[in-house]
Amino acid sequence: MNYQEQFENIAFYKLHPSYIPFVGENYEKYRILQISESHYCDKISDRKKYGIKYFEDWFSSEKSEIENGYLENNITRRVCNGVMNNCSFPNFDNPLRSFCRVVLGIEKIRLSKYNQNRELYSYFSFMNFYQIPAFENAGCFKNSFYSEAKKENINEDVQSQIINQWRIQSTQLIDQVIEILNPKAIVFTSVDAWKSYDINNGKYKSDYRIIRSAHPNRPWNNHQVSLNGKTGKQAFEDGLKRIYFSNK
């Protein structure tokens, strides 16, 4: 079976095909899986209807009005295909620049609407850690969750139970995807994502292939205590060197 067929056999992706991971046409050459944080869904404006209570059973329910009407059945692949068609997103552009420099040996690559360089993202596969839409259209998932929970007057203990359960379920899906894709490099480009994966005992948390980085927007160039003082960019590039060149 090809990757798509294997993904479609996972129960969650039968319910939510929008979250089926993107696999680039040239993935097999370098086998790099990027795991970011979460999708925004700016089309969801009615949070009284589509708040946390609505999404509480997201991982076990179809939710066709969201899946078909708002996510349009392919949000993950649509975003990644948009990148390769020259949509500019730091979440993809900055890791791609580092990959091109470290692995492909292309210094100071220009990602522009006037060239096809973003098509090099076809060497990647991609998914988000949180396999559920964020509750705001900017910022990190957990902050948007707690902000929405406060608006909905959800008890703090219940808040923790809900988000922890979502993290457990997302971790299990990450592990299933890794088993299918068998990547050479597993790159977390979100501190919250890799911390959540580690805390919930992801099957591959001690795997040599794991690279722990930060979000490729503004935190990408900030020194991070959680990355032993490195910037997200440095942690990512050091990981690429370790995985792709340590035996050379």
N, C-alpha and C positions, 0 to 999 in steps of 0.2 A: 504494500500500500504506500501511496505517497503521503507527504506530511498532512495535506488537507484531509485526506480520508481518515488518517489516524486521529487528528484533532476532532473530527466530527463524531468519532466514537466516544469521546469524553462527554459524560452526562451534562456537565455545565454548558459546554459549547453547543449542545443540541438545543438548550434553552436560550443561549445568548451567543449566536454566531458572530455578533459584532466584536466579540472579544477573542476570536480565533487569532492567534499570533500571525504577524506578517513574516514571511520568509522570502528574502530577496532572491532574484533569479540566479545570482552568482554566490549564494550562501555557501555552497559546498567547498569553495576554494579556501576560505579562512574560518568558517564556522563560528562566527561571533554573534552571541545573543546579548542584546541590550535589554535590560529590565529597568524601566523608569518607574514613575510613581502612580499617576492616575490620569484618566481622561477627564477633561472638562466637557460639559454639555450645555452650551449657552442657550440651546433651544428650550430647555426646561426652565420655565419662569414661574410656574405655579407650585411653589414649595408647600403651600397648605395641602395640596393634593399629593405632590410627589416629594415628600420629606423623608425623614429617617424611618418613620413607621411604615411608610409604603415600601421602602427598600429592605426592610428587616428580613424578609424571606426571599430576597433576590437570588440567592444561590440555589434555591430549590424550586423557584417558580418561573414561569415563562415571561410574564410582564410584556405582552406583545405590543401594548400601546407605547411603551418606551423603546423596545427593541426595533419595532418597525417604523414607528412614527417619528421618534427623536434621534435614535442612533442609526437608523436607515440600514440596519443589518450588516454593517461592515466598518464601524468607526476605526478600528485599529489599522486595518489595511488601507482604508481611505486616507487616513492621516499620513501613513508612510508613503503611499503612492503619490500623495500631494507633495511630499518632500522631494521625491525624485523628479517631480514635474516643476521643481523650482519654487515651492513654497518655503519661506525662510522661517525656521524655528530653531532657536539656540539649543533646545533639547536634543536635536539631531545634528545640527551644523557643527557644534563644538566637538562632540565625540568623533564625527566624521573627519574633521580637520586633524585631530590627534591621530586617528587611525591612519590617515593618508601619510602623515609625516613619519610616524614610527614604523608602521608595517609596510606601507607601499613605497616609502622613501620619497614622497612628494612634499617638498618644503613650501610653506606659505601658499597652499592651494587657495585659489579664489573661487568662492561659491557664489555664483551670480546667475541672474536670469539670462545673461548673454552667453552662457556656456552650459555644458551638460555635466558639470562635475558632481552635482548632487546625485546623479545616477549611480555614483560609486557606493551609495548607501545600499545598493543591491547585494553587497557582500555581507550585509547584516540580516539578522532576524530580530524581531522586536515584539515586546509585550509590556504591559504595565503590571506592577506588583498588585495594586488594588484592582481587582477584577469587578469594579463597580464604579459608576460615575461619581465624581466629586460633587459636593453640594454648593460650591461657588466656582466662578469662572476664572479665578486667579488664586495664587498661593498654594499651600500644601494641603494634602487631603485631610490630615488629622485636624488641622485648625478649622477647615471648613466643616468637618463633622461636628466638632465640639461647639462651634458657633451655631450650627443648625440645631443641635441638641438643646442648647440653651433656649433658643426661640421656641422649641417645642415642649419646654419644661420637662425634659426627661431626667429622671433621677440619676445622679452621678454614678451610682453602682450599676445601674442599667446601661448607661452610656458605655462604661468599661466592658461590660459583658457583650454588648453588640459589636463594638469595634474590634475587640479581641477575637470574637468568633469570625468576623470577616477576615481578619489577618490569618487565622488558622486555615480557613478555607482557601484563601488566596495562596498561602504557602503550599498547600497540597496541590493546587493547580500548577504552580511554578514547577514543582517536582515532576509532575506528569509531563509537562512540556519539555523539560530538560531531558527526560528519558527518551522522548520521541526525537528531539533534534540532535542529541548528543553533541553539543557545542564544544569547540576547543577552548573558547573563552566565554565566561558568564559574567557580564559586566552590569553591576547594579549602579545606576546613575541617580540614586536617591539615598540619602542617609537613612531616612525613615524606612525605606523599602528593605535595605539590607539588615538594619537592626531588627525589624519585625520578622524577617525571614530567620535570622539567627535565634531570636528569642523563642520562636515557635518551632525550633528544631528542624529546620529544613534539611532534607536528606543530604544535601550537598554543601552544607555550611562550612565543612572543613575541607572541601575539595580544592585541590591545587588550582583549578580553573577559575575559581571565584576572584573577581576584582571588585573591591568596594570603593566606590567613588561618591561624589556629591552631585546634586542637581546641576545640569550643564548651563543653567542661566546664571544669575549673579553669583551664587555660591561656588561656581566652577573655579573662580580665581581667588577665592577666599581661603585662607589657611584654616583648617578644621582640626579641633582637638580630637574628634573621633577618628580622624585619619592620621593621627600621630604628627600633627603639625603640617601635613602636606595640604596643598590645594586639591580640589577635585580633579583638576587637570593633571597634576603631578601624579596622583594616585592611579589615575587611569593609564597614563603613559608608562609609568613604572610597571604596572601590571601587564600591559601589552608586551613590553620588552622581556619580562620574565617568562611569559607564556610562548611567545613566538620566536624568541632568540636565545633562550637560556642554554639550548643544546648546540649552539653554533660557535 
